[in-house]
Amino acid sequence: MSTNQPKKRSQFVEIWQRLKRNKMAMVGLAILFILVLGAIFADVICDYDTMVIKQDIPNRLQGPSADHWFGTDEFGRDIFARIIHGSRVSLVVGIISVSIALILGGAFGAFAGFYGGKVDMVIMRVMDVFLAIPSILLSMTIVAALGTDLVYVMLAIGISSVPNYARIVRAAVMSVKDQEFVEASKAMGAGNATIIFKEILPNCLAPIIVQATLSVAGAILSTASLSFIGLGVQPPDPEWGAMLSSGRQYMRDALHLTLFPGLAIVITILALNLLGDGLRDALDPRLKQ
């Protein structure tokens, strides 16, 4: 136990050192850190009841000013406050939906890659059926059937991403399942579940971590898309896609209604993509030298 701890720590330090050398990845990490802090302390930064959902019609459609940094919307609500609180929704939906996809897709992919044969054929043919349906269309169908509650939105986005993780985990498992340490575990009498989850999957984490980081960006975009067409977060709760949808009719006279929510989506997705690219390079053993 004591010999493994320094080894794991040294591997982490080595990965962190390689990640730090990637300037763009560090920029993405810094932006993401600020967004997470804003989401955590949103209630401290902007009061939800008085600034986010309370209407102030006399001050509607005000441009950016010292009192309202990003201006006000068509109901006089502070856009900056709504974007800060909307980051909570986007980040929570992104993380939880990816976790759902990772758990389900990872399990399906691990069993398909480990057992092979008929098990592999049945699981992957089912995944192919899901892959034949555009993910946003599948998400829309699930939300339309179950409802627009935030839980159903996360479930819909997570289920639509399951096939991607199943394919990635299956390929990773097949690449390591015949190595010596797996054969040694079998010889010691370890069960299949123990071998899969304690031996194989920990050695397949690199592509899974990268895919998860990039998928959070896709989940945030899917959440905004669903809210934009009225199938996501419902008013008056703030969400970036819903803010874009409600502000598009005022684009000629009050561009800030769509400009700032749009920038929030772009910057968040860009930060996650930069971090994902950096993690891919840092976790790739071929780039150690």
Backbone bond lengths (Angstrom), bond angles and torsions (degrees), N, CA, C in turn:
res aa  C-N    CA-C-N  psi(-1)  N-CA   C-N-CA  omega(-1)  CA-C   N-CA-C  phi
1 M - - - 1.471 - - 1.517 111.10 -
2 S 1.323 115.19 -43.22 1.458 119.27 -178.31 1.522 112.15 -69.64
3 T 1.344 117.07 -28.57 1.468 119.19 179.33 1.511 112.05 -76.32
4 N 1.346 117.12 -26.85 1.458 119.66 -179.01 1.521 111.63 -79.12
5 Q 1.332 117.67 -30.76 1.457 120.69 -176.94 1.524 112.41 -61.20
6 P 1.348 120.09 -50.67 1.466 119.27 178.52 1.518 112.25 -62.42
7 K 1.348 117.22 -34.47 1.459 120.19 -179.88 1.517 110.53 -64.88
8 K 1.359 116.60 -45.37 1.456 119.97 179.40 1.525 110.69 -64.73
9 R 1.345 115.47 -39.57 1.458 119.20 179.73 1.521 111.06 -65.26
10 S 1.338 116.77 -40.57 1.465 120.03 -179.47 1.522 110.91 -67.68
11 Q 1.336 117.54 -35.69 1.455 120.17 176.49 1.522 111.03 -64.94
12 F 1.336 115.97 -41.73 1.459 119.69 178.24 1.524 110.81 -63.01
13 V 1.332 116.36 -43.94 1.471 120.02 179.40 1.519 110.55 -62.58
14 E 1.319 117.24 -40.02 1.462 120.95 -179.95 1.530 111.01 -64.52
15 I 1.332 116.09 -42.94 1.470 119.94 178.00 1.526 110.14 -64.26
16 W 1.335 116.74 -42.44 1.462 120.68 179.86 1.528 111.06 -64.04
17 Q 1.316 117.59 -38.23 1.460 120.82 178.29 1.529 111.03 -64.36
18 R 1.327 116.69 -41.81 1.462 119.64 178.14 1.523 111.23 -67.17
19 L 1.333 115.85 -37.65 1.464 119.35 178.71 1.522 111.15 -65.97
20 K 1.339 117.09 -38.59 1.467 120.41 -179.62 1.522 112.37 -64.67
21 R 1.339 116.46 -27.42 1.461 119.02 179.48 1.534 112.27 -73.40
22 N 1.309 116.74 -15.31 1.464 121.51 177.72 1.527 107.95 -89.48
23 K 1.329 116.79 102.25 1.466 121.58 -174.50 1.523 111.95 -62.26
24 M 1.333 116.59 -42.88 1.462 119.78 -177.63 1.531 111.10 -66.79
25 A 1.333 117.20 -35.99 1.462 119.83 177.36 1.528 110.75 -64.63
26 M 1.333 116.86 -38.01 1.459 120.14 178.60 1.527 111.05 -68.92
27 V 1.339 116.64 -34.24 1.466 119.49 174.74 1.527 109.45 -63.08
28 G 1.330 116.64 -45.80 1.456 119.94 177.80 1.511 112.33 -61.03
29 L 1.339 117.24 -40.89 1.458 121.50 179.00 1.527 110.84 -64.47
30 A 1.333 117.22 -40.36 1.467 121.02 179.36 1.528 110.89 -64.93
31 I 1.334 117.12 -44.02 1.464 120.64 178.27 1.517 110.61 -62.19
32 L 1.328 115.95 -43.77 1.462 120.10 -179.96 1.523 110.92 -64.71
33 F 1.326 117.11 -37.58 1.467 121.01 178.40 1.529 110.16 -62.76
34 I 1.328 117.00 -42.09 1.474 120.79 178.78 1.532 110.64 -64.86
35 L 1.334 116.15 -41.40 1.464 119.93 179.34 1.526 111.57 -63.31
36 V 1.320 116.22 -41.44 1.467 120.29 179.80 1.522 110.35 -65.90
37 L 1.329 116.55 -43.10 1.468 119.47 177.22 1.525 110.91 -61.11
38 G 1.344 116.48 -43.09 1.463 120.03 178.05 1.517 112.16 -60.66
39 A 1.333 116.77 -40.19 1.458 120.27 179.63 1.531 111.09 -68.06
40 I 1.335 117.02 -40.11 1.459 120.56 -178.95 1.529 111.36 -66.29
41 F 1.321 116.15 -43.00 1.471 120.78 -175.68 1.526 111.76 -103.65
42 A 1.328 117.56 28.29 1.464 120.93 -178.19 1.526 111.89 -60.22
43 D 1.336 116.96 -39.95 1.467 119.65 -179.31 1.520 111.84 -67.48
44 V 1.332 116.81 -29.00 1.460 120.44 177.92 1.526 110.37 -75.55
45 I 1.327 116.79 -38.36 1.467 121.43 -177.53 1.523 111.15 -72.31
46 C 1.344 116.13 -46.76 1.464 120.95 -176.59 1.525 108.85 -140.24
47 D 1.326 116.66 127.73 1.455 120.74 179.23 1.526 110.15 -69.54
48 Y 1.331 115.55 131.29 1.464 120.08 -174.44 1.535 111.85 -68.28
49 D 1.332 117.39 -45.83 1.464 120.42 -173.86 1.519 113.19 -70.50
50 T 1.329 117.78 -38.89 1.467 120.18 -174.12 1.524 113.74 -92.02
51 M 1.328 118.86 -23.93 1.462 120.49 -174.75 1.522 113.94 -114.58
52 V 1.325 117.44 -24.69 1.462 120.34 -173.19 1.528 112.17 -96.84
53 I 1.322 117.77 -45.27 1.469 119.33 -175.05 1.535 113.62 -113.78
54 K 1.334 117.84 -15.80 1.464 119.46 -179.26 1.527 110.44 -75.08
55 Q 1.342 115.87 129.20 1.462 121.05 -178.90 1.539 110.71 -83.76
56 D 1.339 114.25 144.44 1.470 121.72 178.98 1.530 106.83 -138.92
57 I 1.305 115.98 74.82 1.467 122.24 -171.55 1.540 113.34 -55.28
58 P 1.342 120.67 -40.90 1.482 118.71 179.40 1.529 113.47 -58.55
59 N 1.325 118.08 -24.06 1.473 121.03 -178.68 1.530 112.57 -107.05
60 R 1.314 116.55 24.45 1.462 119.59 -178.90 1.526 111.63 -70.65
61 L 1.342 115.02 148.09 1.471 123.08 175.26 1.529 113.20 59.07
62 Q 1.338 116.34 31.15 1.459 120.12 175.65 1.536 109.42 -77.32
63 G 1.325 116.84 141.34 1.450 121.08 177.40 1.517 111.91 -74.92
64 P 1.333 117.05 172.03 1.470 120.10 178.21 1.517 112.16 -56.15
65 S 1.326 116.57 136.80 1.466 122.06 -178.77 1.509 108.69 -153.75
66 A 1.329 116.41 -179.46 1.456 121.10 179.07 1.526 111.25 -65.92
67 D 1.333 116.97 -32.00 1.460 120.52 179.61 1.528 111.95 -79.46
68 H 1.320 115.51 -35.68 1.466 120.91 -179.75 1.531 107.40 -130.86
69 W 1.325 116.22 97.61 1.464 121.40 -171.58 1.523 112.92 -57.05
70 F 1.323 117.29 -38.54 1.463 121.20 -179.95 1.521 112.04 -107.26
71 G 1.326 117.79 11.32 1.451 121.79 -178.61 1.524 111.88 84.14
72 T 1.340 115.14 -171.74 1.462 121.25 178.76 1.524 109.75 -122.52
73 D 1.338 115.50 158.61 1.462 119.40 -178.32 1.519 111.31 -91.73
74 E 1.336 116.01 -165.47 1.466 120.38 -175.23 1.523 112.96 -69.31
75 F 1.335 117.63 -11.69 1.461 121.66 176.99 1.527 111.99 -110.73
76 G 1.312 117.16 9.29 1.452 121.45 178.98 1.519 114.25 79.94
77 R 1.317 118.34 12.38 1.465 121.59 179.99 1.525 110.17 -84.31
78 D 1.321 115.58 146.50 1.460 121.13 -176.82 1.532 110.34 -71.41
79 I 1.332 116.75 121.58 1.456 121.14 -175.99 1.526 111.24 -70.31
80 F 1.328 117.52 -38.49 1.460 120.20 178.19 1.524 110.89 -59.33
81 A 1.335 116.43 -45.15 1.466 120.41 179.58 1.525 110.93 -63.28
82 R 1.321 117.28 -39.23 1.462 120.53 -179.61 1.525 111.39 -69.28
83 I 1.330 116.91 -34.80 1.470 119.54 177.38 1.525 110.30 -68.90
84 I 1.323 117.58 -41.59 1.463 120.95 178.69 1.521 110.65 -61.04
85 H 1.330 116.90 -47.66 1.462 119.62 179.46 1.529 111.12 -72.28
86 G 1.331 117.49 -29.86 1.451 120.16 176.54 1.518 112.86 -66.57
87 S 1.336 116.96 -25.49 1.461 119.55 177.79 1.519 111.09 -63.92
88 R 1.331 116.93 -30.11 1.462 120.08 176.31 1.529 110.24 -60.20
89 V 1.323 115.09 -48.17 1.465 119.79 -178.50 1.519 110.43 -61.65
90 S 1.328 116.90 -48.55 1.459 120.86 -175.53 1.531 111.34 -63.15
91 L 1.333 117.23 -46.03 1.462 120.21 -177.59 1.525 111.87 -69.28
92 V 1.340 116.81 -40.95 1.461 119.93 179.94 1.524 110.61 -65.16
93 V 1.343 116.76 -46.20 1.465 119.86 178.83 1.527 110.22 -62.61
94 G 1.334 116.85 -42.81 1.458 120.12 -179.74 1.515 112.53 -60.81
95 I 1.329 116.88 -47.75 1.465 120.74 -176.76 1.523 112.02 -69.33
96 I 1.339 117.00 -45.63 1.468 119.47 -176.86 1.520 111.40 -70.19
97 S 1.323 118.28 -41.24 1.463 120.20 179.63 1.529 111.04 -64.23
98 V 1.332 117.04 -39.22 1.466 120.02 176.51 1.522 110.47 -67.10
99 S 1.329 117.78 -36.23 1.464 120.62 177.08 1.524 110.79 -63.02
100 I 1.338 117.09 -41.16 1.466 120.70 177.17 1.523 110.28 -61.60
101 A 1.336 115.80 -47.47 1.466 119.91 -179.62 1.525 111.25 -63.93
102 L 1.326 116.32 -38.28 1.463 120.77 -178.76 1.525 111.68 -66.58
103 I 1.330 116.87 -43.62 1.463 120.45 -178.82 1.523 110.86 -66.99
104 L 1.333 116.94 -50.48 1.466 120.24 -177.96 1.526 111.50 -69.30
105 G 1.337 115.70 -51.04 1.462 119.19 -179.10 1.509 112.36 -64.68
106 G 1.339 116.50 -37.77 1.458 119.71 178.37 1.519 112.21 -63.82
107 A 1.331 116.71 -41.31 1.462 120.31 179.05 1.531 110.93 -65.14
108 F 1.330 116.59 -47.16 1.470 120.18 179.53 1.531 110.97 -61.58
109 G 1.335 115.93 -45.93 1.459 119.79 -178.86 1.510 112.73 -65.68
110 A 1.337 116.62 -37.82 1.471 120.36 -179.42 1.528 110.77 -65.77
111 F 1.314 116.86 -45.64 1.472 119.68 179.94 1.519 111.26 -67.71
112 A 1.344 116.92 -39.40 1.465 119.64 179.10 1.524 110.89 -64.18
113 G 1.335 117.51 -43.88 1.452 120.74 -178.57 1.513 113.14 -71.69
114 F 1.335 117.25 -33.46 1.471 120.18 -176.57 1.525 112.00 -78.09
115 Y 1.322 117.17 -46.95 1.464 120.35 -175.51 1.527 112.52 -83.69
116 G 1.343 117.45 -34.33 1.455 119.82 -179.86 1.518 111.91 63.58
117 G 1.341 116.47 -161.10 1.456 121.69 175.31 1.510 113.52 58.14
118 K 1.331 115.80 -135.81 1.461 121.34 -176.32 1.530 111.97 -67.36
119 V 1.330 115.54 -36.11 1.470 118.79 178.34 1.521 110.08 -60.61
120 D 1.312 116.71 -46.47 1.459 122.07 178.40 1.525 110.33 -61.15
121 M 1.325 117.05 -45.30 1.455 120.77 -176.82 1.530 111.39 -62.73
122 V 1.341 117.01 -46.38 1.464 120.33 -177.63 1.523 110.90 -64.99
123 I 1.351 116.93 -48.09 1.467 120.12 -177.45 1.523 111.11 -62.77
124 M 1.328 117.04 -46.49 1.458 119.35 -175.10 1.522 112.26 -73.29
125 R 1.341 118.55 -27.57 1.466 118.91 175.47 1.529 110.22 -69.82
126 V 1.332 116.54 -36.42 1.469 119.47 174.60 1.525 110.02 -64.13
127 M 1.335 116.82 -41.92 1.460 119.99 177.53 1.527 111.32 -63.31
128 D 1.317 117.57 -36.56 1.464 121.24 177.87 1.527 111.04 -62.70
129 V 1.337 116.31 -37.00 1.465 119.70 177.66 1.533 110.00 -62.26
130 F 1.326 116.03 -44.09 1.464 119.49 178.60 1.523 111.34 -66.70
131 L 1.337 116.56 -37.00 1.461 119.95 179.36 1.523 111.92 -67.17
132 A 1.324 117.06 -24.11 1.459 120.15 179.40 1.525 112.04 -71.88
133 I 1.328 116.37 -16.66 1.471 121.46 179.07 1.527 108.50 -98.95
134 P 1.332 119.51 125.34 1.476 120.28 176.75 1.523 110.74 -53.81
135 S 1.328 116.04 135.86 1.466 120.51 -173.38 1.527 112.46 -59.32
136 I 1.330 117.30 -39.84 1.461 119.41 -179.16 1.522 110.55 -67.71
137 L 1.348 116.95 -35.34 1.469 120.50 177.60 1.519 110.78 -67.99
138 L 1.336 116.64 -40.18 1.465 120.34 177.09 1.524 110.66 -64.26
139 S 1.326 116.65 -41.00 1.467 120.35 177.95 1.524 111.28 -63.34
140 M 1.327 116.11 -43.06 1.464 120.26 178.23 1.523 111.18 -60.92
141 T 1.328 116.32 -40.83 1.472 120.17 -179.46 1.522 111.32 -64.34
142 I 1.332 116.56 -44.16 1.467 120.26 -179.10 1.520 110.82 -65.92
143 V 1.331 117.50 -44.45 1.462 120.69 -179.77 1.525 110.74 -65.63
144 A 1.342 116.74 -40.91 1.459 119.79 178.87 1.526 111.62 -63.81
145 A 1.330 116.71 -32.26 1.466 120.52 -179.07 1.524 112.17 -80.16
146 L 1.328 117.45 -39.54 1.458 121.43 -174.01 1.523 113.43 -93.59
147 G 1.338 117.08 -34.15 1.456 121.28 -176.94 1.512 111.26 128.93
148 T 1.322 115.83 170.69 1.462 121.11 -174.76 1.524 112.83 -97.18
149 D 1.319 117.56 14.32 1.458 120.37 175.93 1.531 109.51 -61.09
150 L 1.331 116.14 148.18 1.463 120.83 -176.29 1.525 111.48 -59.25
151 V 1.313 117.93 -34.01 1.467 120.78 178.57 1.522 110.73 -62.51
152 Y 1.323 116.47 -41.70 1.462 120.32 -179.92 1.527 111.36 -69.93
153 V 1.323 116.63 -33.24 1.467 120.00 176.18 1.520 110.21 -63.07
154 M 1.327 116.92 -46.16 1.469 120.62 178.45 1.521 110.91 -63.26
155 L 1.324 116.56 -41.30 1.464 120.63 179.50 1.525 110.76 -64.51
156 A 1.334 116.67 -41.93 1.464 120.50 -178.93 1.524 111.60 -64.43
157 I 1.320 117.06 -45.72 1.462 120.37 -179.52 1.525 110.32 -67.60
158 G 1.335 116.55 -38.12 1.459 119.78 178.67 1.517 112.48 -64.19
159 I 1.324 117.25 -46.18 1.464 120.99 -179.10 1.524 110.97 -63.75
160 S 1.322 117.33 -38.21 1.463 119.94 -179.03 1.526 112.49 -66.82
161 S 1.342 117.59 -18.35 1.467 121.36 -179.48 1.518 113.33 -99.51
162 V 1.321 118.06 -4.01 1.467 121.71 -177.99 1.530 112.73 -56.52
163 P 1.353 119.96 -46.74 1.469 119.07 -177.35 1.529 113.93 -58.71
164 N 1.324 117.82 -34.80 1.467 120.22 179.54 1.522 111.36 -62.55
165 Y 1.326 116.68 -44.46 1.464 120.05 179.15 1.515 111.25 -70.01
166 A 1.329 117.13 -36.04 1.463 119.63 178.79 1.524 110.53 -60.34
167 R 1.316 117.64 -42.74 1.464 121.45 179.67 1.529 111.41 -66.42
168 I 1.324 116.61 -44.47 1.462 120.53 -177.54 1.530 110.79 -65.53
169 V 1.334 116.69 -47.36 1.463 120.16 -178.99 1.523 110.41 -66.73
170 R 1.312 118.09 -39.36 1.470 120.86 178.17 1.525 110.84 -58.42
171 A 1.336 116.15 -47.46 1.462 119.77 -179.82 1.528 111.26 -63.30
172 A 1.339 116.87 -40.57 1.464 120.24 -179.75 1.526 111.19 -66.91
173 V 1.334 117.40 -40.76 1.463 121.09 179.81 1.524 110.70 -65.31
174 M 1.317 116.78 -42.89 1.466 120.06 -179.43 1.529 111.81 -64.17
175 S 1.333 116.75 -26.44 1.462 119.79 -178.72 1.526 113.15 -77.96
176 V 1.341 117.36 -18.61 1.474 119.83 -176.27 1.521 113.87 -120.39
177 K 1.313 119.24 -9.55 1.469 120.21 -171.65 1.529 112.85 -68.76
178 D 1.330 118.55 -19.43 1.464 121.09 -179.64 1.524 112.62 -99.62
179 Q 1.332 117.91 8.97 1.457 119.93 -179.37 1.530 111.07 -77.98
180 E 1.333 114.85 168.28 1.459 120.83 -170.28 1.526 113.08 -63.49
181 F 1.331 118.36 -39.27 1.460 119.30 -176.38 1.526 111.56 -66.93
182 V 1.343 117.54 -28.44 1.467 120.37 175.30 1.525 109.96 -70.96
183 E 1.325 116.58 -43.77 1.461 120.18 177.85 1.529 110.89 -62.50
184 A 1.321 116.49 -36.21 1.464 119.96 178.17 1.523 111.35 -65.19
185 S 1.329 116.71 -39.90 1.466 120.24 177.89 1.516 111.39 -64.81
186 K 1.331 116.02 -39.30 1.466 119.61 177.15 1.526 110.65 -63.85
187 A 1.334 115.93 -42.05 1.457 120.03 -179.45 1.525 111.92 -64.59
188 M 1.333 116.73 -29.01 1.466 120.96 179.43 1.526 112.19 -83.06
189 G 1.327 116.45 -0.16 1.463 120.39 175.40 1.510 115.49 89.99
190 A 1.324 118.80 14.98 1.462 121.38 179.15 1.525 110.07 -68.82
191 G 1.325 116.37 142.66 1.456 121.43 178.44 1.516 111.36 -73.51
192 N 1.320 115.44 165.70 1.464 120.28 -178.00 1.523 112.34 -62.46
193 A 1.341 116.45 -42.20 1.466 119.85 179.85 1.526 110.83 -62.55
194 T 1.342 116.37 -40.87 1.464 120.31 178.00 1.521 111.27 -63.63
195 I 1.315 116.11 -42.31 1.465 120.04 179.83 1.523 110.73 -64.12
196 I 1.339 116.74 -42.59 1.468 120.61 -177.41 1.522 111.16 -65.24
197 F 1.337 115.88 -51.77 1.462 119.88 -170.07 1.527 114.36 -88.77
198 K 1.333 118.15 -20.82 1.463 119.66 -179.00 1.526 113.58 -107.32
199 E 1.324 116.85 -21.12 1.466 119.78 -177.23 1.528 112.65 -112.31
200 I 1.324 116.69 -48.89 1.467 119.74 -172.60 1.523 111.99 -81.71
201 L 1.335 117.60 -54.40 1.464 120.04 -174.73 1.532 113.46 -60.18
202 P 1.355 120.33 -40.72 1.471 118.22 176.69 1.524 113.77 -59.03
203 N 1.334 117.42 -23.92 1.463 120.62 177.72 1.521 112.72 -92.14
204 C 1.334 116.91 7.07 1.470 121.88 178.29 1.525 111.14 -118.42
205 L 1.342 116.93 15.02 1.460 119.99 -171.18 1.523 113.65 -70.47
206 A 1.323 118.40 -29.88 1.463 120.45 -173.76 1.529 112.43 -56.65
207 P 1.342 120.26 -57.43 1.471 118.62 179.39 1.515 113.17 -65.58
208 I 1.341 117.62 -28.85 1.464 120.28 -179.59 1.525 110.45 -69.68
209 I 1.338 116.90 -43.01 1.468 120.51 179.40 1.523 110.80 -62.73
210 V 1.314 116.68 -43.85 1.468 120.50 179.68 1.519 110.50 -62.39
211 Q 1.343 116.68 -46.69 1.456 120.26 -179.72 1.527 111.44 -63.21
212 A 1.331 117.41 -38.51 1.461 121.01 179.46 1.524 110.90 -64.00
213 T 1.332 116.96 -42.86 1.464 120.75 179.59 1.522 111.13 -61.83
214 L 1.325 116.12 -45.28 1.458 120.18 179.54 1.525 111.26 -69.31
215 S 1.329 117.18 -32.11 1.460 120.47 -177.73 1.522 112.27 -71.30
216 V 1.336 117.55 -28.64 1.465 119.37 176.31 1.525 109.84 -59.77
217 A 1.336 116.51 -40.32 1.463 120.22 176.85 1.522 110.89 -61.68
218 G 1.332 116.69 -43.85 1.459 120.01 178.08 1.514 112.37 -64.47
219 A 1.333 117.13 -37.34 1.460 120.85 178.82 1.521 111.52 -66.62
220 I 1.335 116.88 -39.32 1.468 120.11 177.12 1.530 110.26 -63.21
221 L 1.324 116.19 -41.76 1.464 120.12 178.24 1.526 110.70 -65.69
222 S 1.326 118.05 -39.55 1.465 120.83 177.89 1.522 110.90 -65.30
223 T 1.325 117.25 -39.11 1.462 120.95 177.09 1.516 111.15 -61.58
224 A 1.340 116.02 -44.35 1.461 120.22 178.34 1.527 110.88 -64.08
225 S 1.327 116.61 -38.23 1.465 120.32 -179.94 1.522 111.20 -65.61
226 L 1.337 116.77 -44.59 1.460 120.39 178.83 1.530 111.08 -63.84
227 S 1.317 117.12 -41.86 1.460 120.44 179.28 1.518 110.97 -68.06
228 F 1.333 116.83 -33.27 1.465 120.91 -179.85 1.531 111.38 -62.02
229 I 1.338 116.36 -36.79 1.470 119.77 -179.25 1.528 112.08 -95.74
230 G 1.328 117.21 8.98 1.456 120.98 173.85 1.509 115.69 88.54
231 L 1.338 118.77 12.27 1.464 121.90 -179.17 1.519 112.67 -108.13
232 G 1.320 117.78 6.13 1.453 121.30 -178.82 1.517 111.33 -109.93
233 V 1.320 115.49 -134.03 1.465 121.25 -179.89 1.524 109.19 -64.98
234 Q 1.307 115.89 134.17 1.456 121.48 -175.33 1.529 111.79 -98.41
235 P 1.347 117.19 147.27 1.465 121.25 177.05 1.533 109.55 -59.69
236 P 1.340 116.66 152.02 1.471 128.08 4.31 1.524 114.13 -89.37
237 D 1.332 118.18 6.39 1.459 119.84 179.89 1.530 110.27 -60.72
238 P 1.330 118.19 136.26 1.464 120.29 -176.59 1.523 112.45 -79.12
239 E 1.310 116.11 135.69 1.465 122.69 173.79 1.514 106.76 -153.99
240 W 1.320 117.03 139.16 1.457 120.93 -170.57 1.522 112.85 -59.76
241 G 1.328 118.02 -43.74 1.456 120.78 179.45 1.516 112.22 -64.67
242 A 1.339 116.74 -41.16 1.462 120.74 177.72 1.526 110.85 -65.17
243 M 1.327 116.93 -35.75 1.469 120.22 177.30 1.524 110.91 -65.38
244 L 1.325 116.97 -39.46 1.465 120.58 175.45 1.518 111.05 -62.25
245 S 1.313 116.25 -42.34 1.463 120.23 -177.88 1.527 111.66 -64.92
246 S 1.345 116.61 -44.31 1.467 119.43 -178.09 1.523 112.30 -73.25
247 G 1.332 117.00 -25.24 1.459 119.41 -177.27 1.512 115.35 -92.67
248 R 1.345 118.52 -7.77 1.471 119.67 -174.86 1.514 112.88 -66.18
249 Q 1.341 118.50 -27.31 1.463 119.94 179.92 1.527 112.50 -75.42
250 Y 1.328 116.45 -9.43 1.467 120.58 179.83 1.534 111.77 -110.22
251 M 1.323 117.69 15.74 1.461 120.68 -173.28 1.527 112.52 -62.12
252 R 1.313 118.10 -34.90 1.469 120.20 -178.23 1.523 112.16 -69.06
253 D 1.320 117.05 -37.96 1.463 120.76 -174.66 1.528 113.90 -101.88
254 A 1.334 117.07 -24.31 1.470 120.51 -177.35 1.529 108.26 -142.07
255 L 1.327 114.46 76.63 1.465 120.00 -175.66 1.520 112.41 -62.70
256 H 1.334 117.21 -26.68 1.458 119.89 -175.38 1.527 112.43 -64.79
257 L 1.326 118.48 -19.78 1.461 120.37 179.16 1.528 112.11 -63.77
258 T 1.319 116.32 -32.35 1.462 120.15 178.92 1.528 112.72 -105.35
259 L 1.332 116.79 -24.29 1.461 120.48 -177.07 1.524 111.85 -62.68
260 F 1.310 117.61 -51.18 1.466 120.31 -173.31 1.531 113.02 -73.09
261 P 1.336 120.34 -42.85 1.479 117.73 173.28 1.526 112.25 -61.50
262 G 1.339 116.79 -37.72 1.456 119.66 177.83 1.517 111.68 -63.81
263 L 1.327 117.00 -42.05 1.464 120.35 177.26 1.521 111.61 -64.23
264 A 1.327 116.70 -36.39 1.464 119.64 178.43 1.528 110.50 -61.60
265 I 1.327 117.15 -42.83 1.462 120.93 178.87 1.523 110.18 -65.25
266 V 1.331 116.72 -47.72 1.465 121.24 -177.64 1.520 111.44 -61.46
267 I 1.323 117.54 -46.71 1.463 121.54 -176.72 1.537 110.63 -65.84
268 T 1.328 116.74 -41.69 1.467 119.81 -179.62 1.523 111.16 -64.55
269 I 1.320 116.55 -46.45 1.468 120.01 -179.24 1.529 110.26 -66.64
270 L 1.325 117.36 -39.23 1.456 120.61 177.40 1.522 111.11 -61.83
271 A 1.329 116.96 -43.42 1.468 120.81 179.83 1.527 110.99 -62.02
272 L 1.324 117.11 -43.49 1.465 120.28 179.75 1.522 111.64 -66.93
273 N 1.328 117.21 -38.56 1.464 120.00 178.12 1.526 111.78 -66.96
274 L 1.327 116.96 -40.53 1.462 120.19 177.21 1.526 111.06 -62.96
275 L 1.340 116.20 -43.00 1.458 119.99 179.00 1.525 110.41 -66.57
276 G 1.328 117.50 -40.43 1.456 120.88 178.98 1.516 112.18 -62.83
277 D 1.330 116.84 -42.70 1.465 120.41 177.05 1.527 111.03 -63.03
278 G 1.338 115.88 -40.88 1.460 119.51 178.84 1.516 112.27 -65.63
279 L 1.326 117.00 -40.68 1.465 120.25 177.55 1.523 111.30 -64.79
280 R 1.321 116.74 -37.90 1.466 119.85 178.39 1.518 110.54 -60.53
281 D 1.319 116.84 -43.04 1.462 120.15 179.12 1.526 111.36 -70.77
282 A 1.341 117.25 -38.67 1.461 119.79 -177.59 1.519 111.94 -70.55
283 L 1.320 117.48 -32.53 1.465 121.01 -177.74 1.518 113.31 -88.71
284 D 1.339 117.51 -6.46 1.459 120.80 -179.33 1.523 109.10 -81.65
285 P 1.319 118.53 112.87 1.478 120.40 -177.65 1.520 113.19 -63.48
286 R 1.327 118.38 -20.03 1.467 120.85 179.12 1.515 112.47 -71.82
287 L 1.360 116.59 -13.33 1.453 119.69 -178.55 1.523 112.30 -104.52
288 K 1.323 117.36 18.61 1.470 120.00 -178.71 1.509 112.59 -67.95
289 Q 1.331 116.54 -32.98 1.451 119.30 -177.19 1.520 110.31 -83.68
